[in-house]
Amino acid sequence: MKRNTWLRSLTIVVIGALALFFNASLATGKQKEQVVVYTALDQVYSEPVLKHFEKTTGIRVRAVYDVEATKTIGLVNRIIAEKNHPQCDVFWNNEVINTIRLKNKGLLEPHASAQARYFPEIFRDKDHCWCGFAARARVIVYNTRLLRNKEKPNSIKNLLDKQWKDQACMALPLFGTTATQATALFAVWGHDQALAFFRDLKKNGVDLVDGNSVVRDRVADGTYLWGLTDTDDVYSGMKRGMPIDMLLPDQDGMGTLVIPNTVALIRHAPHPGPARKLIDFLLSEETEKMLARSGSGQIPLRPGIKPVPGIPSLEEIYQMKVDNEELARLMEDVLSLLDKELM
Amino acid sequence: MTPSKAFILGLSLVLFALIALAPPGMLLLNLFSFSPKISIWKWLLERQVHLLTLHSLNMALVATVTALALGLPVGLALGSKRKPLLFGIIFFLPLAIPPYLTASCWMGLLGRGGILPHLAHEWLGMDARSSWLGGAWGAGIVLGLSYFPVLTYMVISGMRRLDAHLEEAAMFALPENGILRKITLPLLFPQIGTGLLLVFLLAITNYAVPSLLGIRTFTVKIYTYFSVFQDIGGAVLLSLPLLLICLVCVLLLHHIMKGRVFFSLQQGEEMGGSLLRLLNSKLFKILACGPALFVTCTPILFLLFQTGSFLSLKIAVDQAKESILTSFVLALFASFCISIVAFVSGYALERTKWGKGGVTRSLFFFPFALPSVLLSIGVIFFWNRPGIVLVYQSLLIITILWGAKYLPLAQRVLADHIRQIPLEMEEIAFLSQLSWTKSLCRIVWPLARPGFLVAWAVTYIFCLSELGGTLLVIPPGADTMPVRLYNIMHYGSSSLLAALGLVLIMMTIIPMGLLVWCGKGIKGLRD
């Protein structure tokens, strides 16, 4: 009898917890104003911005954050998979090419935000399907202790130098900004030279790690002397006291790739009204300042906002000249090729 | 069969089929309608397949050997006599630590830039940048350290069912260690074999550990390929060699355990005196339990060390309280629902003629042998449809995914337990005009309750730490602890990671402790 009572109590507790939990879920689901955002920017940096939006507007934000290992691509493919019954309202991407891929597939809805006019034209879509803001640059991260008073790399091509054999790393170029950079190299150098470059990376012992933050960590702990990563990863590491610093690669050559965050409205979004409000908020001066001053040290694209010390401003960077539309067309073939070559 | 019996059993089997069989089944049935971007023949001939097979098998075999080295001696030591409950619980702690967290701890100690290579550099002048935990071997060892309690449990379960008379008879002809070698171990072989195969399956289908250590295995390849190209057909084709390996394991499992029970909660007769003396000798205990105790406590001590202070723990809990609540309630709910369906469908499997067939049993167990990544692709394909989109949008989709993976295991636990309940009791109830539902509730359920609680506990532990599949299906606005931990591993601080790791371990231990404390009166559960 005692045992039965105990088991009955357990059942009641479980069912009670369940009811409360799902009641809470349903209650939040029934809220009048909410917006679903898929964001590829690291959760630690994007979450405070979204929380601020929630607090300011009272609109509930339901976010899906991408994981480091499959940055951007996971969410893009999820949006593609859901195209017949979209779940996402706003796509906040941490780069631009995959946003254009979505546009080319007809999955984006134009939204001419009043805020967009403040951004340089190269970071805006002429059809108002997406707009760029708060950028990062692809930089060289190096260990300041191990490379003190020593020659430092200054070009992506240094990855192939015998001098740096087994001493450098980068993220697997199938995801996120590394995939964008790989596609850009195919566009700038041409197919054969770029393919040879990636084949030679393996020969020269360049380790392909799980993400850009892992590149930073491996360089900081001395596993590698240097690597390729994004400004935000280096900056967050520097703030945490890691012995690292950054260099802009190829400033006297093809230039450094600058990659903006992009925001877009999904076609047939379930909550278009709140989605437009969120896009306007993300493109506001306030958000650019927040992202610049956050631990990620993003590069503001609006004229007049200065980056934090340690981060170069847009004017200081000699940018790699690429046609984003062309990169979007190239990307799938490039990734397919690299998947075969590198995985 | 009465209509109510047919309805309830039928319903449970339909639920089982919808949750566990339909997602992977539909994937395979629709394989060529997906128009995969890769050709199966080209793929099978590529060098990459051979490398992936080599890495996957290497990792799983090393995990199995590690589990054997650690789990068998502990199983023999714990199974020989009733040990204090606390002692038994300590050796099941590795299951409470998700393998990727174990991997992270050991990487912090032995990996590149880890504490020990750093100390070796300081004191011995060795290369500080070397890794003592690299490659498929390293991943295999970590998985072995995580899963050895599975083998330990199987050995204990087997020892409880040993016929002590055989050992007593052998005492006349064999020395003490001869009894262990020639009588005890051969009698335990089915349980040891099953434990090893389960460890092998868990290791070869693991995604997080090889991904974290940068090992290219089938699961990592499937996840990467699906994430990059969203090509369902291609992902299924890529996984065919792995599916074949898993299928062989399931068939082997069935062959080894033919007619025997996987999981026993019954206390058999205590074994012979001299063998008991051998297994209970201090030397054996130290040799058997020492290494296991070391590898169990090291990650926990490392996490405590990394957390630093109680304040860090408090900050971590404050930051992640939504994830903690979601994970806890969801795992509690999922494991409860899975155990209920497993109980009724396990009964159907055990007490109906068709359920006794080897093919049926292997088919019903097969989803457990599938990698979570593939199962989650099946779940997306099967459940992301107009009309039932609410399921896909809600946390229910995670429950379904966990059900697809762990329902077969829970069902096997309960089916085995139901098999040990004499059929005559139900026949007497039937002759006494008791309806089937009443006989199920009043006779079978009370006797199967320990099995139910074990199935619930096992499912709860696995659900709480599931990562590979959850990453692909997690709905907007939701965040489970493993997903948060996995993200923090990439860009969070080590103290936050360690603190949340400890929280996750506590989320496992506290309910298990409560279960043991509340249920200690239930016969069989304590064992």
Chai-1 contact restraints between the chains, C-beta under 6 A:
chainA,res_idxA,chainB,res_idxB,connection_type,confidence,min_distance_angstrom,max_distance_angstrom,comment,restraint_id
A,R3,B,I522,contact,1.0,0.0,6.0,A-B,restraint_1
A,W6,B,C518,contact,1.0,0.0,6.0,A-B,restraint_2
A,V14,B,F336,contact,1.0,0.0,6.0,A-B,restraint_3
A,A17,B,V329,contact,1.0,0.0,6.0,A-B,restraint_4
A,L18,B,F333,contact,1.0,0.0,6.0,A-B,restraint_5
A,F21,B,V329,contact,1.0,0.0,6.0,A-B,restraint_6
A,V36,B,P476,contact,1.0,0.0,6.0,A-B,restraint_7
A,D42,B,Y491,contact,1.0,0.0,6.0,A-B,restraint_8
A,Q43,B,N487,contact,1.0,0.0,6.0,A-B,restraint_9
A,R62,B,P476,contact,1.0,0.0,6.0,A-B,restraint_10
A,R62,B,G477,contact,1.0,0.0,6.0,A-B,restraint_11
A,V64,B,P476,contact,1.0,0.0,6.0,A-B,restraint_12
A,V67,B,L471,contact,1.0,0.0,6.0,A-B,restraint_13
A,V67,B,N487,contact,1.0,0.0,6.0,A-B,restraint_14
A,E68,B,H490,contact,1.0,0.0,6.0,A-B,restraint_15
A,T70,B,S227,contact,1.0,0.0,6.0,A-B,restraint_16
A,I73,B,S227,contact,1.0,0.0,6.0,A-B,restraint_17
A,I73,B,V228,contact,1.0,0.0,6.0,A-B,restraint_18
A,G74,B,S227,contact,1.0,0.0,6.0,A-B,restraint_19
A,N77,B,Q230,contact,1.0,0.0,6.0,A-B,restraint_20
A,I80,B,Q230,contact,1.0,0.0,6.0,A-B,restraint_21
A,A81,B,Q230,contact,1.0,0.0,6.0,A-B,restraint_22
A,H85,B,P386,contact,1.0,0.0,6.0,A-B,restraint_23
A,H85,B,V389,contact,1.0,0.0,6.0,A-B,restraint_24
A,Q87,B,Q393,contact,1.0,0.0,6.0,A-B,restraint_25
A,L174,B,V228,contact,1.0,0.0,6.0,A-B,restraint_26
A,G211,B,H490,contact,1.0,0.0,6.0,A-B,restraint_27
A,S213,B,H490,contact,1.0,0.0,6.0,A-B,restraint_28
A,S213,B,Y491,contact,1.0,0.0,6.0,A-B,restraint_29
A,D221,B,G113,contact,1.0,0.0,6.0,A-B,restraint_30
A,G222,B,R129,contact,1.0,0.0,6.0,A-B,restraint_31
A,T223,B,R112,contact,1.0,0.0,6.0,A-B,restraint_32
A,T223,B,G113,contact,1.0,0.0,6.0,A-B,restraint_33
A,T223,B,R129,contact,1.0,0.0,6.0,A-B,restraint_34
A,L335,B,V228,contact,1.0,0.0,6.0,A-B,restraint_35
